[in-house]
Amino acid sequence: MLSMRTAYVAVYETLADWEIGHLTVELRTGRFTGEPWRVVTVGETLEPVVTMGGMRVVPDVTVADVAPDAGDLLVLAGSGQWDMGGGEAFAKLAGQFLDAGVPVAAICGATAGLARAGLLDERKHTSAAKEYLQATGYQGSERYVEARAVVDRDLITAGPDSPVQFARAVMERLELADERKREAYEGVFHRADPAAYATLVG
């Protein structure tokens, strides 16, 4: 029996719940992919954090406990901290994951943190808007792509309005489900297409 793969999900104050909800559900349950993952929450400390939606989350581990070679994915959601120039510990961890060849998935404000850390300079990426990332002073604006979600090697990025496409792109990078089922996933959860449901559950 294959061992369960691990997704580390960063948690911090004002985390934008909706941005990673689709992804974490599909990873943890494996309901459409056939492969459930172990989802581990990571905080700067073990103190509880409160998300933007008011959910109280107690981190499973701290940043200091996480080694890239012990995980298979790092997930970074948006939050107010990124817009205030915070999140350095998580941006540093993302760099370590990318250096180790382990995928990093960042959405909304988290992309600004990666931009400030120089992690988007040589990789195609997207975010809330090109101007949003340009405000960080980063050097990667020529690689900005106007798309719902972008995959470049081990980096997956998306804007705040694209949680379903974010989940789909991560599943694609991780080779979870086939393309037909991933398309059906977006059809059901983004377009509310009833015809896609049979493919998704089939």
C-alpha atoms as an extended CHARMM CRD file, in Angstrom:
* protein
*
       202  EXT
         1         1  MET       CA              0.0000000000        0.0000000000        0.0000000000  PROA      1               0.0000000000
         2         2  LEU       CA              1.3480000000        3.4180000000       -0.9570000000  PROA      2               0.0000000000
         3         3  SER       CA              1.9320000000        5.8740000000        1.8600000000  PROA      3               0.0000000000
         4         4  MET       CA             -0.3490000000        8.8850000000        2.0050000000  PROA      4               0.0000000000
         5         5  ARG       CA              1.0460000000       12.0620000000        0.4790000000  PROA      5               0.0000000000
         6         6  THR       CA              1.2170000000       15.1930000000        2.6360000000  PROA      6               0.0000000000
         7         7  ALA       CA              0.0300000000       18.7270000000        1.9330000000  PROA      7               0.0000000000
         8         8  TYR       CA              1.2390000000       21.4400000000        4.2780000000  PROA      8               0.0000000000
         9         9  VAL       CA             -1.2710000000       24.2840000000        4.5290000000  PROA      9               0.0000000000
        10        10  ALA       CA             -0.0160000000       27.5490000000        6.0060000000  PROA      10              0.0000000000
        11        11  VAL       CA             -2.3980000000       29.1690000000        8.5040000000  PROA      11              0.0000000000
        12        12  TYR       CA             -2.2590000000       32.7060000000        9.8450000000  PROA      12              0.0000000000
        13        13  GLU       CA             -4.5270000000       35.5020000000       11.0580000000  PROA      13              0.0000000000
        14        14  THR       CA             -7.1700000000       36.6300000000        8.5320000000  PROA      14              0.0000000000
        15        15  LEU       CA             -6.4940000000       33.6880000000        6.2130000000  PROA      15              0.0000000000
        16        16  ALA       CA             -8.9460000000       33.8780000000        3.3020000000  PROA      16              0.0000000000
        17        17  ASP       CA            -10.9330000000       30.6990000000        3.8910000000  PROA      17              0.0000000000
        18        18  TRP       CA            -12.6880000000       30.5330000000        0.5310000000  PROA      18              0.0000000000
        19        19  GLU       CA             -9.5080000000       30.6120000000       -1.5100000000  PROA      19              0.0000000000
        20        20  ILE       CA             -8.2580000000       27.1790000000       -0.4660000000  PROA      20              0.0000000000
        21        21  GLY       CA            -11.4720000000       25.4450000000        0.5970000000  PROA      21              0.0000000000
        22        22  HSD       CA            -12.0360000000       23.5880000000       -2.6690000000  PROA      22              0.0000000000
        23        23  LEU       CA             -8.4300000000       22.4380000000       -2.8030000000  PROA      23              0.0000000000
        24        24  THR       CA             -8.1150000000       21.2270000000        0.7780000000  PROA      24              0.0000000000
        25        25  VAL       CA            -11.3910000000       19.3110000000        0.6040000000  PROA      25              0.0000000000
        26        26  GLU       CA            -10.3560000000       17.4820000000       -2.5620000000  PROA      26              0.0000000000
        27        27  LEU       CA             -6.9110000000       16.6960000000       -1.1790000000  PROA      27              0.0000000000
        28        28  ARG       CA             -8.1340000000       15.4350000000        2.1760000000  PROA      28              0.0000000000
        29        29  THR       CA            -11.0770000000       13.3900000000        0.9420000000  PROA      29              0.0000000000
        30        30  GLY       CA             -9.8480000000       12.2140000000       -2.4420000000  PROA      30              0.0000000000
        31        31  ARG       CA            -13.5350000000       11.9660000000       -3.3050000000  PROA      31              0.0000000000
        32        32  PHE       CA            -13.0110000000       12.7210000000       -7.0010000000  PROA      32              0.0000000000
        33        33  THR       CA             -9.3430000000       11.7940000000       -7.3590000000  PROA      33              0.0000000000
        34        34  GLY       CA             -9.2710000000        8.4280000000       -5.6170000000  PROA      34              0.0000000000
        35        35  GLU       CA             -6.2710000000        9.5020000000       -3.5330000000  PROA      35              0.0000000000
        36        36  PRO       CA             -6.8400000000       11.0940000000       -0.1300000000  PROA      36              0.0000000000
        37        37  TRP       CA             -3.9670000000       13.1630000000        1.2260000000  PROA      37              0.0000000000
        38        38  ARG       CA             -2.8040000000       14.0200000000        4.7130000000  PROA      38              0.0000000000
        39        39  VAL       CA             -3.4680000000       17.7350000000        5.2930000000  PROA      39              0.0000000000
        40        40  VAL       CA             -1.2520000000       19.3580000000        7.9390000000  PROA      40              0.0000000000
        41        41  THR       CA             -1.7070000000       22.9600000000        9.0620000000  PROA      41              0.0000000000
        42        42  VAL       CA              1.4390000000       25.0360000000        9.6350000000  PROA      42              0.0000000000
        43        43  GLY       CA              1.6680000000       28.1550000000       11.7870000000  PROA      43              0.0000000000
        44        44  GLU       CA              4.5150000000       30.4190000000       12.7900000000  PROA      44              0.0000000000
        45        45  THR       CA              3.7330000000       29.1910000000       16.3130000000  PROA      45              0.0000000000
        46        46  LEU       CA              1.2580000000       26.6930000000       17.7410000000  PROA      46              0.0000000000
        47        47  GLU       CA             -1.0230000000       29.5030000000       18.9170000000  PROA      47              0.0000000000
        48        48  PRO       CA             -4.5400000000       29.4530000000       17.4220000000  PROA      48              0.0000000000
        49        49  VAL       CA             -5.2720000000       31.7700000000       14.5060000000  PROA      49              0.0000000000
        50        50  VAL       CA             -8.6050000000       33.1610000000       13.3550000000  PROA      50              0.0000000000
        51        51  THR       CA             -9.4050000000       33.1360000000        9.6540000000  PROA      51              0.0000000000
        52        52  MET       CA            -11.1920000000       35.8920000000        7.7660000000  PROA      52              0.0000000000
        53        53  GLY       CA            -14.3760000000       33.8690000000        8.1000000000  PROA      53              0.0000000000
        54        54  GLY       CA            -14.0060000000       33.6010000000       11.8730000000  PROA      54              0.0000000000
        55        55  MET       CA            -12.8060000000       29.9890000000       12.0000000000  PROA      55              0.0000000000
        56        56  ARG       CA            -10.3950000000       29.2800000000       14.8530000000  PROA      56              0.0000000000
        57        57  VAL       CA             -7.5420000000       27.0290000000       13.7090000000  PROA      57              0.0000000000
        58        58  VAL       CA             -4.8870000000       25.4660000000       15.9250000000  PROA      58              0.0000000000
        59        59  PRO       CA             -1.7930000000       24.7030000000       13.8080000000  PROA      59              0.0000000000
        60        60  ASP       CA             -0.6120000000       21.0940000000       13.7640000000  PROA      60              0.0000000000
        61        61  VAL       CA              3.0490000000       22.0860000000       13.4480000000  PROA      61              0.0000000000
        62        62  THR       CA              5.2180000000       25.1950000000       13.1800000000  PROA      62              0.0000000000
        63        63  VAL       CA              7.2820000000       26.4370000000       10.2600000000  PROA      63              0.0000000000
        64        64  ALA       CA             10.3950000000       25.2960000000       12.1150000000  PROA      64              0.0000000000
        65        65  ASP       CA              9.0540000000       21.7190000000       12.1460000000  PROA      65              0.0000000000
        66        66  VAL       CA              8.5690000000       21.4800000000        8.3830000000  PROA      66              0.0000000000
        67        67  ALA       CA             11.1640000000       20.0190000000        6.0300000000  PROA      67              0.0000000000
        68        68  PRO       CA             10.4370000000       20.1420000000        2.2820000000  PROA      68              0.0000000000
        69        69  ASP       CA             11.5550000000       16.5490000000        1.7880000000  PROA      69              0.0000000000
        70        70  ALA       CA              8.8490000000       15.4220000000        4.2260000000  PROA      70              0.0000000000
        71        71  GLY       CA              6.0190000000       16.9500000000        2.2130000000  PROA      71              0.0000000000
        72        72  ASP       CA              4.5210000000       16.8680000000       -1.2480000000  PROA      72              0.0000000000
        73        73  LEU       CA              2.8780000000       20.2980000000       -1.4520000000  PROA      73              0.0000000000
        74        74  LEU       CA              2.8320000000       23.6700000000        0.3140000000  PROA      74              0.0000000000
        75        75  VAL       CA             -0.3820000000       25.7110000000        0.1270000000  PROA      75              0.0000000000
        76        76  LEU       CA             -0.4350000000       29.4590000000        0.8050000000  PROA      76              0.0000000000
        77        77  ALA       CA             -3.6990000000       31.3990000000        0.9580000000  PROA      77              0.0000000000
        78        78  GLY       CA             -4.2170000000       35.1250000000        0.9460000000  PROA      78              0.0000000000
        79        79  SER       CA             -4.5600000000       37.1730000000        4.1360000000  PROA      79              0.0000000000
        80        80  GLY       CA             -4.1150000000       40.7000000000        5.3820000000  PROA      80              0.0000000000
        81        81  GLN       CA             -0.5800000000       39.9170000000        6.5230000000  PROA      81              0.0000000000
        82        82  TRP       CA              0.7380000000       39.6980000000        2.9670000000  PROA      82              0.0000000000
        83        83  ASP       CA             -0.5180000000       43.1820000000        2.1150000000  PROA      83              0.0000000000
        84        84  MET       CA              1.2140000000       44.5820000000        5.1880000000  PROA      84              0.0000000000
        85        85  GLY       CA              4.5410000000       43.1100000000        4.1040000000  PROA      85              0.0000000000
        86        86  GLY       CA              4.3450000000       40.1230000000        6.4560000000  PROA      86              0.0000000000
        87        87  GLY       CA              4.5660000000       36.4060000000        5.8680000000  PROA      87              0.0000000000
        88        88  GLU       CA              8.3440000000       36.2880000000        5.4710000000  PROA      88              0.0000000000
        89        89  ALA       CA              8.6240000000       32.9470000000        7.2700000000  PROA      89              0.0000000000
        90        90  PHE       CA              6.1760000000       31.3400000000        4.8640000000  PROA      90              0.0000000000
        91        91  ALA       CA              7.7700000000       32.9280000000        1.7960000000  PROA      91              0.0000000000
        92        92  LYS       CA             11.1140000000       31.5640000000        2.9550000000  PROA      92              0.0000000000
        93        93  LEU       CA              9.5520000000       28.1220000000        3.4080000000  PROA      93              0.0000000000
        94        94  ALA       CA              8.0900000000       28.3620000000       -0.0990000000  PROA      94              0.0000000000
        95        95  GLY       CA             11.5600000000       29.0590000000       -1.4630000000  PROA      95              0.0000000000
        96        96  GLN       CA             12.8830000000       25.9770000000        0.2990000000  PROA      96              0.0000000000
        97        97  PHE       CA             10.1020000000       23.8370000000       -1.1620000000  PROA      97              0.0000000000
        98        98  LEU       CA             10.7210000000       25.1430000000       -4.6720000000  PROA      98              0.0000000000
        99        99  ASP       CA             14.4740000000       24.6130000000       -4.3210000000  PROA      99              0.0000000000
       100       100  ALA       CA             13.7440000000       21.0180000000       -3.3280000000  PROA      100             0.0000000000
       101       101  GLY       CA             11.4560000000       20.4780000000       -6.3240000000  PROA      101             0.0000000000
       102       102  VAL       CA              8.3140000000       20.2810000000       -4.1840000000  PROA      102             0.0000000000
       103       103  PRO       CA              5.2310000000       22.0950000000       -5.5240000000  PROA      103             0.0000000000
       104       104  VAL       CA              4.0300000000       25.3450000000       -3.9680000000  PROA      104             0.0000000000
       105       105  ALA       CA              0.4800000000       26.6090000000       -4.5330000000  PROA      105             0.0000000000
       106       106  ALA       CA             -0.1360000000       30.2970000000       -3.7840000000  PROA      106             0.0000000000
       107       107  ILE       CA             -3.3120000000       32.2880000000       -4.2510000000  PROA      107             0.0000000000
       108       108  CYS       CA             -4.1870000000       35.9730000000       -3.9550000000  PROA      108             0.0000000000
       109       109  GLY       CA             -2.1050000000       37.8490000000       -1.3540000000  PROA      109             0.0000000000
       110       110  ALA       CA              0.3200000000       34.9700000000       -0.9670000000  PROA      110             0.0000000000
       111       111  THR       CA              1.5580000000       35.7060000000       -4.4790000000  PROA      111             0.0000000000
       112       112  ALA       CA              2.6260000000       39.1650000000       -3.2800000000  PROA      112             0.0000000000
       113       113  GLY       CA              4.7040000000       37.5610000000       -0.5550000000  PROA      113             0.0000000000
       114       114  LEU       CA              6.3700000000       35.3000000000       -3.0940000000  PROA      114             0.0000000000
       115       115  ALA       CA              6.9240000000       38.2730000000       -5.3860000000  PROA      115             0.0000000000
       116       116  ARG       CA              8.7250000000       40.2020000000       -2.6430000000  PROA      116             0.0000000000
       117       117  ALA       CA             10.8920000000       37.1380000000       -2.0310000000  PROA      117             0.0000000000
       118       118  GLY       CA             11.9060000000       37.0040000000       -5.7150000000  PROA      118             0.0000000000
       119       119  LEU       CA             10.1950000000       33.6720000000       -6.2770000000  PROA      119             0.0000000000
       120       120  LEU       CA              8.1020000000       34.8980000000       -9.2220000000  PROA      120             0.0000000000
       121       121  ASP       CA             10.8950000000       36.6200000000      -11.1200000000  PROA      121             0.0000000000
       122       122  GLU       CA             11.7450000000       33.5780000000      -13.2610000000  PROA      122             0.0000000000
       123       123  ARG       CA              8.3980000000       31.7800000000      -13.2840000000  PROA      123             0.0000000000
       124       124  LYS       CA              5.1510000000       32.4100000000      -15.1290000000  PROA      124             0.0000000000
       125       125  HSD       CA              2.4570000000       33.3770000000      -12.6560000000  PROA      125             0.0000000000
       126       126  THR       CA             -0.8090000000       35.1790000000      -12.0500000000  PROA      126             0.0000000000
       127       127  SER       CA             -2.5190000000       36.9520000000       -9.1620000000  PROA      127             0.0000000000
       128       128  ALA       CA             -5.3330000000       39.4040000000       -8.4400000000  PROA      128             0.0000000000
       129       129  ALA       CA             -3.9060000000       41.8720000000      -10.9860000000  PROA      129             0.0000000000
       130       130  LYS       CA             -0.5830000000       42.6750000000      -12.6060000000  PROA      130             0.0000000000
       131       131  GLU       CA             -0.5200000000       46.0740000000      -10.9040000000  PROA      131             0.0000000000
       132       132  TYR       CA             -1.0020000000       44.4280000000       -7.5170000000  PROA      132             0.0000000000
       133       133  LEU       CA              2.2610000000       42.5370000000       -7.8720000000  PROA      133             0.0000000000
       134       134  GLN       CA              4.0770000000       45.4570000000       -9.4810000000  PROA      134             0.0000000000
       135       135  ALA       CA              3.4640000000       47.3930000000       -6.2680000000  PROA      135             0.0000000000
       136       136  THR       CA              5.8210000000       44.9730000000       -4.4980000000  PROA      136             0.0000000000
       137       137  GLY       CA              8.7150000000       46.1590000000       -6.6650000000  PROA      137             0.0000000000
       138       138  TYR       CA              9.3690000000       42.6660000000       -7.9910000000  PROA      138             0.0000000000
       139       139  GLN       CA             11.1900000000       41.9500000000      -11.2470000000  PROA      139             0.0000000000
       140       140  GLY       CA              8.8330000000       39.3800000000      -12.7380000000  PROA      140             0.0000000000
       141       141  SER       CA              6.0750000000       41.4340000000      -14.3360000000  PROA      141             0.0000000000
       142       142  GLU       CA              7.0430000000       40.2740000000      -17.8460000000  PROA      142             0.0000000000
       143       143  ARG       CA              6.1120000000       36.7600000000      -16.7580000000  PROA      143             0.0000000000
       144       144  TYR       CA              2.6870000000       37.7420000000      -15.4730000000  PROA      144             0.0000000000
       145       145  VAL       CA             -0.1160000000       35.8640000000      -17.2470000000  PROA      145             0.0000000000
       146       146  GLU       CA             -3.7310000000       37.0470000000      -17.4310000000  PROA      146             0.0000000000
       147       147  ALA       CA             -5.3560000000       33.7590000000      -16.4790000000  PROA      147             0.0000000000
       148       148  ARG       CA             -7.4410000000       32.2410000000      -13.7140000000  PROA      148             0.0000000000
       149       149  ALA       CA             -4.5950000000       29.9720000000      -12.6400000000  PROA      149             0.0000000000
       150       150  VAL       CA             -1.0800000000       29.3530000000      -13.9140000000  PROA      150             0.0000000000
       151       151  VAL       CA              1.2610000000       26.3860000000      -13.5090000000  PROA      151             0.0000000000
       152       152  ASP       CA              4.9810000000       26.8240000000      -14.1470000000  PROA      152             0.0000000000
       153       153  ARG       CA              7.0860000000       23.8730000000      -13.1020000000  PROA      153             0.0000000000
       154       154  ASP       CA              6.5000000000       23.5030000000       -9.3510000000  PROA      154             0.0000000000
       155       155  LEU       CA              4.6580000000       26.7830000000       -8.8280000000  PROA      155             0.0000000000
       156       156  ILE       CA              0.8810000000       27.1560000000       -9.0500000000  PROA      156             0.0000000000
       157       157  THR       CA             -0.6690000000       30.6180000000       -8.6990000000  PROA      157             0.0000000000
       158       158  ALA       CA             -4.1630000000       32.0860000000       -8.8890000000  PROA      158             0.0000000000
       159       159  GLY       CA             -6.1800000000       35.1760000000       -8.0360000000  PROA      159             0.0000000000
       160       160  PRO       CA             -8.7750000000       35.4890000000       -5.2500000000  PROA      160             0.0000000000
       161       161  ASP       CA            -11.7140000000       35.0190000000       -7.6170000000  PROA      161             0.0000000000
       162       162  SER       CA            -10.5190000000       31.6280000000       -8.8380000000  PROA      162             0.0000000000
       163       163  PRO       CA            -10.5500000000       29.0530000000       -6.0150000000  PROA      163             0.0000000000
       164       164  VAL       CA            -12.0020000000       26.3570000000       -8.2800000000  PROA      164             0.0000000000
       165       165  GLN       CA             -9.4460000000       26.9380000000      -11.0250000000  PROA      165             0.0000000000
       166       166  PHE       CA             -6.7460000000       27.0040000000       -8.3500000000  PROA      166             0.0000000000
       167       167  ALA       CA             -7.8420000000       23.5850000000       -7.1060000000  PROA      167             0.0000000000
       168       168  ARG       CA             -7.9950000000       22.2590000000      -10.6610000000  PROA      168             0.0000000000
       169       169  ALA       CA             -4.5110000000       23.5640000000      -11.4850000000  PROA      169             0.0000000000
       170       170  VAL       CA             -3.0320000000       21.9910000000       -8.3690000000  PROA      170             0.0000000000
       171       171  MET       CA             -4.6920000000       18.6760000000       -9.1790000000  PROA      171             0.0000000000
       172       172  GLU       CA             -3.2240000000       18.9170000000      -12.6740000000  PROA      172             0.0000000000
       173       173  ARG       CA              0.2940000000       19.5480000000      -11.3620000000  PROA      173             0.0000000000
       174       174  LEU       CA             -0.0390000000       16.6740000000       -8.8930000000  PROA      174             0.0000000000
       175       175  GLU       CA             -1.5220000000       14.4120000000      -11.5850000000  PROA      175             0.0000000000
       176       176  LEU       CA             -4.6660000000       13.8100000000       -9.5490000000  PROA      176             0.0000000000
       177       177  ALA       CA             -7.5870000000       12.6060000000      -11.6840000000  PROA      177             0.0000000000
       178       178  ASP       CA             -7.4550000000       12.8130000000      -15.4730000000  PROA      178             0.0000000000
       179       179  GLU       CA             -8.0660000000       15.9100000000      -17.5760000000  PROA      179             0.0000000000
       180       180  ARG       CA            -11.6310000000       14.8800000000      -18.3980000000  PROA      180             0.0000000000
       181       181  LYS       CA            -12.5070000000       14.6580000000      -14.7140000000  PROA      181             0.0000000000
       182       182  ARG       CA            -10.6850000000       17.8920000000      -13.8720000000  PROA      182             0.0000000000
       183       183  GLU       CA            -12.6670000000       19.6840000000      -16.5810000000  PROA      183             0.0000000000
       184       184  ALA       CA            -15.8550000000       18.2170000000      -15.1290000000  PROA      184             0.0000000000
       185       185  TYR       CA            -14.7980000000       19.4370000000      -11.6770000000  PROA      185             0.0000000000
       186       186  GLU       CA            -14.6120000000       23.0040000000      -12.9350000000  PROA      186             0.0000000000
       187       187  GLY       CA            -17.8570000000       22.4980000000      -14.8100000000  PROA      187             0.0000000000
       188       188  VAL       CA            -19.7000000000       21.5020000000      -11.6450000000  PROA      188             0.0000000000
       189       189  PHE       CA            -18.1830000000       23.8820000000       -9.1230000000  PROA      189             0.0000000000
       190       190  HSD       CA            -17.6230000000       26.9640000000      -11.2900000000  PROA      190             0.0000000000
       191       191  ARG       CA            -20.1860000000       26.8100000000      -14.0790000000  PROA      191             0.0000000000
       192       192  ALA       CA            -22.8690000000       24.8020000000      -12.2370000000  PROA      192             0.0000000000
       193       193  ASP       CA            -23.1120000000       22.5230000000      -15.2780000000  PROA      193             0.0000000000
       194       194  PRO       CA            -25.3480000000       19.5620000000      -14.3670000000  PROA      194             0.0000000000
       195       195  ALA       CA            -24.1070000000       17.6010000000      -17.3810000000  PROA      195             0.0000000000
       196       196  ALA       CA            -20.5980000000       17.5500000000      -15.9110000000  PROA      196             0.0000000000
       197       197  TYR       CA            -21.6470000000       15.8280000000      -12.7020000000  PROA      197             0.0000000000
       198       198  ALA       CA            -21.8940000000       12.3350000000      -14.1830000000  PROA      198             0.0000000000
       199       199  THR       CA            -18.3310000000       12.5910000000      -15.4780000000  PROA      199             0.0000000000
       200       200  LEU       CA            -17.0730000000       13.8980000000      -12.1560000000  PROA      200             0.0000000000
       201       201  VAL       CA            -18.4980000000       11.0550000000      -10.0840000000  PROA      201             0.0000000000
       202       202  GLY       CA            -18.0440000000        8.3520000000      -12.7320000000  PROA      202             0.0000000000
